Amino acid sequence: MRRTLIIASIVIVLLGIGVLVYFYFFSKPKIVEVAPSGGSSLPIAGQGTLIPTEAPTTTPGGSVQPISARLVKITPGPVVPGVVVTDAKPVDASSSPEVSVGYIDQQSGNVFSYQVGAMVLTRTSNKTIPGIEEASWLPDASVAFVRYLSGSDFSTINTYALPSNGSDGSFLSQNLAQISVSSTSILTLASGVNGSVASLKHTDGGTISTAFTTPLSAVRVSFAGKNQYVAFTKPSATLGGSAFIVDSTGHFSRIAGPLNGLVALASPSGKWVLISFTSDDAIHMNLVNTSTGEDMPLPVATIADKCVWTSDDSAIYCGIPQNPTPGLNYPDDWYQGAVAFSDRIWKIQVVGRYAQLVLDFPTETKDSLDAEALAVDPSNNVLVFVNKNDGSLWSYRL
């Protein structure tokens, strides 16, 4: 009898501990979504909100760290992939344009502007938006289209047009596969099992029209000059992908492929498309003339997503890995973070297709660079890039 009572007491104690553990770990109050000023709410990755904070601030220097006369570490911590570089009008005719870099802090979602010449850092947005995965900017830096996950299982993709001055923005359709922007238009892509539909809307308003449709469901698109686009199948190291030019009528013309790991990057005018692909356990990079179809190999190679075109189509800046490990699944392993590169920045001239070393980052900083989200100002004077290794943002005077 006594033994029975002891066992019953132990069971009751264990049940009590179990109830306490449940309420402590699994029954915490839910986080309530708070509406921002202006009335629209912005759920952040299933947890929180668009939270008003203190007024925007301007800080000379701030956390900016000059490394050399030309190289500056703008942020010590991570920024959202996707930055914009603009040229402000000079104060007088004798002054050169002031280059400004717009970016979003990864942790808070606050929008910042960095003036390269004055080395002044300004927080221009007074809203906190955690959980942003990527940003696509209008070329004038007035709006960033930010994308993030929400819902209890993080399965909903939200796209929000966030004004850089901190005013209230607006939502685009949910679960968009991609968004691409130009100075005049916004291109969105909706994909499903039956294919993809690309829609077009002008930045100054108006109705939404269909740009093109395709039976391809796993595809990436972007602008390629005026009234045409480049589309390519999402890259895979084990599958042959193709790249196409899509004209204003929605007609697809293949310009490259099938090639494993194919990535395409169109020049601003659309005359050229930079492609990268894998073959024989190595990365290759070619330049395609969209008018003639001519395909020309380049002397250096990297994943095309690690490059940026100059505004005049004359050159490409790329993060070129020093010694990429052979035998890996490129570009898959790089996208997934299974491998990191140690890059130098090279300039590839279109005429003559010769390459010139621009920045020996490891030598100059004694650190490793895995370049992504490269951007150049319209006058081609300043190169900006994100170090994928730690998410920090850098600028370099060309």
PABAFI-261898 format. One record per residue (C-alpha): x, y, z. Coordinates in steps of 0.02 Angstrom, whole numbers, padded with zeros to 5 digits, always signed. Layout:
// PABAFI-261898
XYZ/...
This chain:
// PABAFI-261898
+00000+00000+00000/+00139+00118+00048/+00230+00076-00113/+00072+00115-00213/+00056+00285-00129/+00236+00325-00168/+00214+00280-00351/+00054+00382-00362/+00141+00532-00283/+00284+00520-00408/+00161+00513-00554/+00067+00666-00490/+00230+00763-00469/+00286+00717-00645/+00118+00770-00717/+00131+00935-00626/+00305+00966-00695/+00243+00923-00870/+00102+01050-00857/+00222+01185-00798/+00342+01147-00940/+00202+01157-01067/+00139+01325-01007/+00314+01396-00996/+00377+01344-01167/+00223+01323-01275/+00089+01436-01207/+00173+01606-01215/+00061+01752-01266/+00051+01783-01454/+00137+01937-01523/+00006+02060-01578/+00028+02145-01746/+00033+02334-01727/-00027+02446-01868/+00097+02580-01924/+00052+02761-01942/-00059+02778-02094/-00163+02625-02053/-00082+02483-02151/-00010+02336-02056/+00144+02241-02109/+00162+02066-02032/+00345+02021-02019/+00389+01838-02048/+00239+01780-01949/+00292+01872-01791/+00286+02057-01786/+00251+02220-01865/+00299+02379-01946/+00353+02474-01790/+00373+02663-01785/+00537+02715-01704/+00623+02879-01667/+00650+03011-01802/+00779+02986-01940/+00955+03033-01891/+01109+03095-01983/+01280+03042-01922/+01443+03106-01998/+01551+02953-02013/+01446+02847-01897/+01505+02666-01903/+01589+02696-02071/+01767+02627-02074/+01889+02693-02207/+02010+02554-02255/+02109+02654-02383/+02089+02811-02488/+01969+02718-02603/+01898+02573-02502/+01770+02603-02363/+01676+02480-02253/+01506+02563-02239/+01428+02443-02114/+01507+02320-01991/+01350+02212-01988/+01237+02132-02117/+01127+02226-02240/+00984+02162-02346/+01049+02098-02514/+01001+02226-02644/+01070+02404-02638/+01054+02557-02749/+01186+02686-02798/+01133+02857-02862/+01216+03020-02919/+01146+03175-02835/+01150+03340-02928/+01305+03444-02887/+01286+03605-02790/+01368+03704-02930/+01439+03672-03102/+01616+03653-03037/+01569+03516-02914/+01562+03331-02955/+01402+03233-02919/+01384+03163-02744/+01364+02975-02748/+01238+02905-02624/+01213+02724-02574/+01041+02667-02517/+01028+02508-02415/+00923+02421-02282/+00991+02361-02116/+00962+02173-02100/+00922+02172-01914/+00801+02318-01903/+00742+02345-02080/+00780+02531-02066/+00827+02618-02229/+00994+02711-02235/+01081+02825-02358/+01269+02844-02363/+01352+02992-02451/+01517+02928-02518/+01608+03095-02535/+01553+03173-02371/+01555+03005-02279/+01387+03048-02200/+01268+02910-02148/+01083+02951-02134/+00940+02842-02076/+00798+02896-02189/+00662+02776-02132/+00584+02781-01959/+00506+02609-01973/+00574+02444-01908/+00543+02296-02024/+00637+02139-01970/+00647+01983-02076/+00677+02058-02249/+00760+01932-02365/+00796+02041-02517/+00764+02214-02590/+00743+02282-02767/+00757+02471-02785/+00693+02599-02906/+00848+02678-02986/+00816+02845-02901/+00816+02760-02729/+00641+02824-02689/+00564+02652-02658/+00630+02482-02609/+00524+02329-02648/+00560+02217-02499/+00518+02032-02489/+00496+01928-02332/+00407+01772-02270/+00257+01768-02155/+00127+01647-02089/+00139+01513-01956/+00240+01401-02072/+00331+01543-02162/+00254+01490-02327/+00184+01658-02382/+00296+01775-02482/+00253+01958-02458/+00315+02100-02568/+00300+02275-02497/+00340+02440-02583/+00436+02533-02448/+00469+02719-02479/+00645+02763-02425/+00586+02923-02339/+00491+02823-02209/+00314+02859-02269/+00187+02719-02284/+00199+02603-02432/+00088+02471-02508/+00079+02284-02536/+00096+02196-02702/+00015+02028-02737/+00065+01888-02620/+00178+01742-02667/+00262+01828-02814/+00407+01725-02878/+00510+01878-02922/+00509+02066-02948/+00620+02169-03063/+00619+02358-03081/+00678+02489-03204/+00666+02678-03202/+00493+02673-03280/+00418+02501-03248/+00393+02362-03121/+00399+02182-03183/+00324+02048-03072/+00324+01860-03098/+00192+01739-03035/+00235+01554-03055/+00140+01393-03030/+00127+01215-03093/+00052+01277-03257/+00192+01400-03295/+00230+01583-03261/+00149+01750-03298/+00250+01911-03303/+00152+02071-03271/+00204+02250-03304/+00156+02412-03219/+00225+02587-03242/+00304+02668-03091/+00191+02822-03110/+00034+02715-03094/-00088+02651-03223/-00158+02478-03253/-00064+02314-03244/-00036+02225-03410/+00032+02054-03454/+00210+02063-03521/+00223+01880-03570/+00177+01704-03518/+00280+01544-03522/+00250+01361-03481/+00412+01368-03379/+00374+01373-03194/+00553+01385-03128/+00616+01540-03216/+00703+01705-03176/+00670+01865-03273/+00736+02043-03284/+00735+02193-03399/+00851+02190-03549/+00842+02365-03620/+00683+02446-03679/+00531+02336-03716/+00621+02171-03697/+00672+02052-03559/+00794+01913-03523/+00723+01752-03451/+00818+01596-03399/+00777+01435-03310/+00827+01433-03127/+01006+01370-03119/+01049+01194-03068/+01218+01110-03074/+01140+00947-03132/+01015+01012-03261/+01039+01099-03427/+00964+01274-03423/+00925+01396-03563/+00920+01585-03579/+00800+01682-03689/+00768+01858-03749/+00583+01900-03738/+00522+02039-03851/+00376+02159-03826/+00254+02035-03905/+00303+01898-03782/+00404+01797-03910/+00547+01694-03838/+00714+01680-03932/+00844+01563-03859/+01016+01644-03841/+01106+01513-03736/+01088+01334-03678/+01057+01202-03632/+01200+01225-03508/+01216+01162-03330/+01210+01295-03194/+01163+01431-03319/+01144+01609-03250/+01112+01761-03362/+01138+01947-03332/+01080+02071-03465/+01169+02236-03498/+01068+02397-03471/+01034+02417-03658/+00999+02232-03685/+01131+02220-03822/+01235+02100-03719/+01199+01959-03598/+01331+01892-03480/+01309+01705-03448/+01395+01587-03327/+01383+01398-03326/+01475+01243-03267/+01567+01113-03369/+01701+00987-03323/+01690+01035-03138/+01732+01217-03177/+01641+01382-03194/+01643+01467-03364/+01584+01639-03417/+01536+01700-03591/+01471+01859-03672/+01323+01842-03791/+01279+01972-03923/+01088+01970-03926/+01080+02043-04101/+01197+01921-04187/+01191+01774-04068/+01381+01772-04059/+01443+01685-03901/+01617+01739-03842/+01715+01662-03696/+01791+01777-03566/+01964+01762-03486/+01899+01753-03307/+01748+01665-03234/+01626+01675-03090/+01439+01656-03061/+01352+01795-03158/+01255+01845-03001/+01422+01906-02933/+01436+02037-03070/+01365+02207-03119/+01360+02301-03285/+01414+02481-03302/+01276+02600-03356/+01349+02621-03532/+01369+02434-03571/+01557+02458-03587/+01616+02348-03445/+01571+02222-03311/+01634+02217-03131/+01639+02045-03050/+01693+01958-02892/+01810+01825-02963/+01854+01678-02848/+02041+01651-02828/+02040+01462-02813/+01865+01388-02825/+01860+01210-02761/+01837+01090-02908/+01707+00954-02904/+01572+01051-02810/+01396+01085-02872/+01407+01264-02936/+01310+01375-02923/+01195+01275-02806/+01322+01257-02665/+01359+01444-02670/+01175+01494-02663/+01145+01375-02519/+01295+01437-02420/+01383+01269-02427/+01537+01351-02502/+01613+01526-02488/+01731+01607-02611/+01884+01717-02584/+01861+01849-02718/+01957+01986-02802/+01863+02120-02899/+01899+02120-03086/+01842+02233-03227/+01801+02151-03393/+01804+02268-03542/+01674+02223-03675/+01780+02287-03820/+01926+02167-03831/+01856+02060-03689/+02010+02085-03580/+02008+02079-03390/+02094+02198-03269/+02118+02174-03082/+02031+02318-02991/+02032+02272-02806/+02141+02142-02721/+02026+02135-02570/+02116+02001-02468/+02281+02094-02482/+02206+02264-02441/+02101+02208-02292/+02183+02045-02236/+02009+01973-02245/+01908+01864-02363/+01778+01931-02484/+01632+01836-02560/+01555+01973-02666/+01368+01984-02701/+01239+02120-02737/+01362+02226-02837/+01304+02398-02894/+01382+02545-02986/+01326+02726-02990/+01262+02796-03158/+01426+02889-03188/+01527+02729-03156/+01633+02810-03021/+01590+02705-02869/+01569+02517-02849/+01469+02450-02703/+01459+02268-02648/+01405+02157-02504/+01524+02033-02424/+01419+01874-02416/+01533+01807-02278/+01466+01930-02148/+01338+02035-02242/+01440+02195-02226/+01424+02334-02356/+01574+02412-02444/+01610+02550-02570/+01760+02572-02684/+01806+02723-02789/+01845+02667-02965/
